């Protein structure tokens, strides 16, 4: 700057550069002062650095357990604090809680008792309707009953319920699965499903050997009742009686064949013509005649009407 002042004293050409140099000097001094002030504010504290690192590790640990962000962690803390306050500030004593439990147990016992009484009324109605259905299904001498025993209160009430049946005269009432044959069980279940068709939530019903020891009029009754279940259930019935088969919407023929040294079961959906032939064969044996075919068509038409 001094050298430039001497030059300007001789030649004014560098006068502006001299002024700019002076301004730059003052600006550098201001920056130097700012840097000096900044360095005075810096705190060199290894202990503080350690505290910050520990704090950061704690926050990361909280994120892994309570939320992916600090906001989530604070929300969790807030919710937990509310729950804690309710527990700490609760004015209810153990005696009050015990009284509440006793009150609820008494209410539960009343509700279970009422449910049990309603079940006994419903059981009597079910007994009457089931025996009526069994008479129509060719089990006119059968007795049916609903056994209701009271026990420990559960989510379903205080009752243990069983269905009892005596298929023949002179027999004692016993659980269905211990006294009834396969065909009898199928007819008993058909009677129950007929009564409970609208309330029953089971989507598919399978009846096997339901035609055991029945024929003629009773078989037609069974077929009609099976068809009546179809609006509310998918009904699958295995039968050898044409009186039952004609009520079905779809007919499948089940057969066994030997192929390559192994026995295979073939299930074949029948079209209209083959269905008529199969019904006719069930009516008159292997030899088909125009009479049996005509009879088969009439039965199918009646069953589908």
ABEGO torsion letter per residue (X at the ends): XAAAAAAAAABAAAAAAAAAAAAAAAAAAAAAAAAAAAAAABBBBAAAAAAAAAAAAAAAAAAAAAEABAAAAAAAAAAAAAAAAAAAABABBAAAAAAAAAAAAAAAAAAAAAAAAAAAAAAAAAAAAAAAAAAAAGBAABBBBBBBBBBBBBAAEABBBBBBBBABBGBBBBBAAAABBAAAAAAAAAAAAAAAAAABABABBBBBGAABGBBEAAAAAAAAAAAAAAAABBBBBBBABAAAAAABABBBBBBBBBBGGBBBBBBBBBBAAAAAAAAAAAAAEABBBAAAAAAAAAAAAAAAX
